[in-house]
Amino acid sequence: MIQDPEYSRRLAQNLLELLSPYEEELIQLERDIPAFAPLRRAVGIVIAEACYAISDRPVAQDSLVPPMDDQAEQTR
């Protein structure tokens, strides 16, 4: 299992770049041959998962609490 989140994001980005043109082609093929719909949906799901992996950033703990020199802290 991959432990480095940045490496995972790079892999997902590569997958996205690789599959996007295929999805475009499958969309065109699906219009003429509806039997391509399941394959187009499967590729679309993989692309959506890759996008999620790319955009899934952990929330930094620092952003959960206001800084100590915050204006509200000074009025207490």
N, CA and C of each residue as an Amber inpcrd file, in Angstrom:
protein
   228
   0.8440000  -1.1780000   0.0000000   0.0000000   0.0000000   0.0000000
   0.8920000   1.2460000   0.0000000   0.4880000   2.2470000  -0.7310000
   1.2580000   3.4810000  -0.8490000   0.9880000   4.3510000   0.3800000
   2.0610000   4.7650000   1.0610000   1.9210000   5.5600000   2.2680000
   2.1210000   7.0500000   2.0190000   2.8040000   7.4150000   0.9340000
   3.1060000   8.8080000   0.6470000   1.9340000   9.4500000  -0.1070000
   1.2200000  10.3940000   0.5140000   0.0630000  11.0010000  -0.1490000
   0.4340000  11.7470000  -1.4310000   1.5970000  12.3690000  -1.4660000
   1.9850000  13.1150000  -2.6650000   2.2400000  12.1620000  -3.8300000
   2.8360000  11.0250000  -3.5590000   3.0600000  10.0180000  -4.5990000
   1.7210000   9.5000000  -5.1200000   0.7680000   9.2870000  -4.2190000
  -0.5760000   8.8360000  -4.6040000  -1.2520000   9.8630000  -5.5070000
  -1.0860000  11.1380000  -5.1750000  -1.6890000  12.1900000  -5.9990000
  -1.0690000  12.2190000  -7.3930000   0.2480000  12.0180000  -7.4610000
   0.9090000  12.0010000  -8.7800000   0.4140000  10.8240000  -9.6100000
   0.2620000   9.6670000  -8.9790000  -0.2620000   8.5130000  -9.6990000
  -1.6840000   8.7670000 -10.1890000  -2.5000000   9.3590000  -9.3440000
  -3.8780000   9.6670000  -9.7310000  -3.9050000  10.6780000 -10.8750000
  -3.0090000  11.6680000 -10.8360000  -2.9350000  12.6600000 -11.9110000
  -2.5440000  11.9850000 -13.2220000  -1.5830000  11.0750000 -13.1650000
  -1.1810000  10.3420000 -14.3680000  -2.3280000   9.5080000 -14.9150000
  -3.0570000   8.8680000 -14.0310000  -4.2060000   8.0620000 -14.4420000
  -5.2670000   8.9370000 -15.0950000  -5.5120000  10.0920000 -14.5210000
  -6.4780000  11.0300000 -15.0730000  -6.0800000  11.4760000 -16.4770000
  -4.8110000  11.8260000 -16.6390000  -4.3310000  12.2590000 -17.9520000
  -4.3900000  11.1360000 -18.9770000  -4.1780000   9.9130000 -18.5290000
  -4.2070000   8.7720000 -19.4260000  -5.6300000   8.4120000 -19.8600000
  -6.5740000   8.4500000 -18.9320000  -7.9280000   7.9770000 -19.2190000
  -8.8600000   9.0240000 -19.8200000  -8.5900000  10.2940000 -19.6200000
  -9.4950000  11.3410000 -20.1180000  -9.7470000  11.2550000 -21.6260000
  -8.7170000  11.0950000 -22.4520000  -8.9950000  10.9720000 -23.8950000
  -9.8230000   9.7320000 -24.2320000  -9.6070000   8.6460000 -23.4880000
 -10.4010000   7.4450000 -23.7330000 -11.8620000   7.6820000 -23.3950000
 -12.1080000   8.4140000 -22.3360000 -13.4960000   8.7070000 -21.9780000
 -14.1670000   9.5310000 -23.0690000 -13.4460000  10.5080000 -23.6120000
 -14.0010000  11.3230000 -24.6960000 -14.3710000  10.4380000 -25.8920000
 -13.4890000   9.5250000 -26.2350000 -13.7520000   8.6240000 -27.3630000
 -14.9270000   7.7030000 -27.0590000 -14.9900000   7.2140000 -25.8310000
 -16.0970000   6.3340000 -25.4560000 -17.4320000   7.0600000 -25.4670000
 -17.4360000   8.3280000 -25.1350000 -18.6680000   9.1200000 -25.2070000
 -19.1730000   9.1600000 -26.6520000 -18.2480000   9.3820000 -27.5810000
 -18.6230000   9.4070000 -29.0050000 -19.1170000   8.0250000 -29.4580000
 -18.4200000   6.9730000 -29.0620000 -18.8220000   5.6240000 -29.4510000
 -20.1700000   5.2460000 -28.8530000 -20.4200000   5.6880000 -27.6320000
 -21.6810000   5.3540000 -26.9680000 -22.8820000   5.9390000 -27.7100000
 -22.6910000   7.0840000 -28.3400000 -23.7950000   7.6790000 -29.1080000
 -24.2050000   6.7810000 -30.2680000 -23.2030000   6.1490000 -30.8890000
 -23.4930000   5.2830000 -32.0380000 -23.7980000   3.8500000 -31.6150000
 -23.1150000   3.3820000 -30.5870000 -23.2670000   1.9960000 -30.1340000
 -23.5060000   2.0180000 -28.6170000 -24.7630000   1.9450000 -28.1990000
 -25.0840000   2.0350000 -26.7690000 -24.4190000   0.9610000 -25.9110000
 -23.9310000  -0.1070000 -26.5140000 -23.2830000  -1.1700000 -25.7390000
 -21.9960000  -0.6840000 -25.0680000 -21.4680000   0.4520000 -25.4920000
 -20.2680000   1.0040000 -24.8750000 -20.5680000   1.7550000 -23.5730000
 -21.8230000   1.9060000 -23.2230000 -22.2060000   2.6680000 -22.0280000
 -21.5820000   2.1190000 -20.7430000 -21.6120000   0.8090000 -20.4880000
 -21.0040000   0.3190000 -19.2420000 -19.4970000   0.5970000 -19.1650000
 -18.8120000   0.4660000 -20.2800000 -17.3840000   0.7440000 -20.2870000
 -17.1210000   2.2290000 -20.0590000 -17.9240000   3.0740000 -20.6820000
 -17.7640000   4.5230000 -20.4860000 -18.0330000   4.9050000 -19.0390000
 -19.0530000   4.2940000 -18.4270000 -19.3470000   4.5660000 -17.0190000
 -18.2020000   4.0990000 -16.1210000 -17.6450000   2.9350000 -16.4060000
 -16.5380000   2.4170000 -15.5950000 -15.3230000   3.3420000 -15.6770000
 -15.0060000   3.8100000 -16.8690000 -13.8870000   4.7350000 -17.0310000
 -14.2040000   6.0500000 -16.3140000 -15.4480000   6.4990000 -16.3910000
 -15.8530000   7.7200000 -15.6960000 -15.7170000   7.5920000 -14.1850000
 -16.0370000   6.4300000 -13.6440000 -15.9030000   6.2060000 -12.2060000
 -14.4360000   6.2360000 -11.7960000 -13.5800000   5.6190000 -12.5890000
 -12.1480000   5.6320000 -12.2770000 -11.6130000   7.0620000 -12.3250000
 -12.0650000   7.8320000 -13.3060000 -11.6370000   9.2320000 -13.4080000
 -12.1200000  10.0190000 -12.1900000 -13.3550000   9.7880000 -11.7770000
 -13.8840000  10.4910000 -10.5970000 -13.0940000  10.1230000  -9.3450000
 -12.7390000   8.8520000  -9.1930000 -11.9390000   8.4290000  -8.0440000
 -10.5530000   9.0670000  -8.0820000  -9.9760000   9.1770000  -9.2750000
  -8.6640000   9.8210000  -9.4070000  -8.7600000  11.2950000  -9.0280000
  -9.8260000  11.9590000  -9.4640000 -10.0180000  13.3720000  -9.1020000
 -10.1490000  13.5260000  -7.5930000 -10.8610000  12.6120000  -6.9610000
 -11.0020000  12.6630000  -5.5030000  -9.6470000  12.4830000  -4.8260000
  -8.8590000  11.5350000  -5.3220000  -7.5350000  11.2980000  -4.7370000
  -6.6370000  12.5150000  -4.8880000  -6.7700000  13.2190000  -5.9990000
  -5.9540000  14.4090000  -6.2390000  -6.3780000  15.5330000  -5.3080000
  -7.6810000  15.7120000  -5.1280000  -8.1800000  16.8490000  -4.3530000
  -8.3160000  16.5650000  -2.8650000  -8.1680000  15.3240000  -2.4540000
  -8.3200000  14.9520000  -1.0510000  -7.0760000  15.3700000  -0.2860000
  -7.1510000  16.5210000   0.3440000  -6.0200000  17.0480000   1.1160000
  -6.3980000  17.0490000   2.5920000  -5.5490000  16.5040000   3.4210000
  -5.8740000  16.5220000   4.8520000  -5.8990000  17.9510000   5.3810000
  -6.7970000  18.1900000   6.3120000  -6.9100000  19.5070000   6.9270000
  -5.7890000  19.6540000   7.9460000  -5.0430000  20.7130000   7.8190000
  -3.9530000  20.9450000   8.7630000  -4.5180000  21.2340000  10.1440000
  -3.8770000  20.7060000  11.1660000  -4.3430000  20.9180000  12.5350000
  -4.2870000  22.3910000  12.9250000  -3.3390000  23.1230000  12.3480000
  -3.2080000  24.5450000  12.6720000  -4.4510000  25.3420000  12.3010000
  -5.1640000  24.9000000  11.2640000  -6.3150000  25.6700000  10.8120000
  -7.5680000  25.3910000  11.6420000  -7.4930000  24.4610000  12.5910000
  -8.6680000  24.1100000  13.3790000  -8.9010000  25.0620000  14.5450000
  -7.8670000  25.7430000  14.9850000  -8.0120000  26.6830000  16.0870000
  -7.4580000  28.0370000  15.6650000  -8.0430000  29.1200000  16.1540000
  -7.5220000  30.4410000  15.7760000  -6.1530000  30.6780000  16.4010000
  -5.3470000  31.5070000  15.7800000  -4.0380000  31.8080000  16.3520000
  -4.1820000  32.5300000  17.6870000  -3.1730000  32.4110000  18.5330000
  -3.2270000  33.0060000  19.8630000  -3.2590000  34.5300000  19.8290000
  -2.7200000  35.1460000  18.8030000  -2.7250000  36.6070000  18.7180000
  -3.9630000  37.1280000  17.9950000  -5.0010000  36.3080000  17.9560000
  -6.2510000  36.6770000  17.2960000  -6.9060000  37.8590000  18.0230000
  -7.6220000  38.6700000  17.3010000  -8.2930000  39.8480000  17.8660000
  -9.2570000  39.4580000  18.9750000  -9.9770000  38.3510000  18.8020000
 -10.9150000  37.8990000  19.8290000 -10.1910000  37.5110000  21.1090000
  -9.0210000  36.9410000  20.9930000  -8.2330000  36.5310000  22.1530000
  -7.7810000  37.7690000  22.9470000  -7.5020000  38.8490000  22.2610000
  -7.0180000  40.0470000  22.9260000  -8.1080000  40.7430000  23.7280000
  -9.3770000  40.5460000  23.3870000 -10.4630000  41.2350000  24.0860000
 -10.8780000  40.4860000  25.3580000 -10.3390000  39.3190000  25.6030000
 -10.7410000  38.5440000  26.8030000 -10.0590000  39.0090000  28.0280000
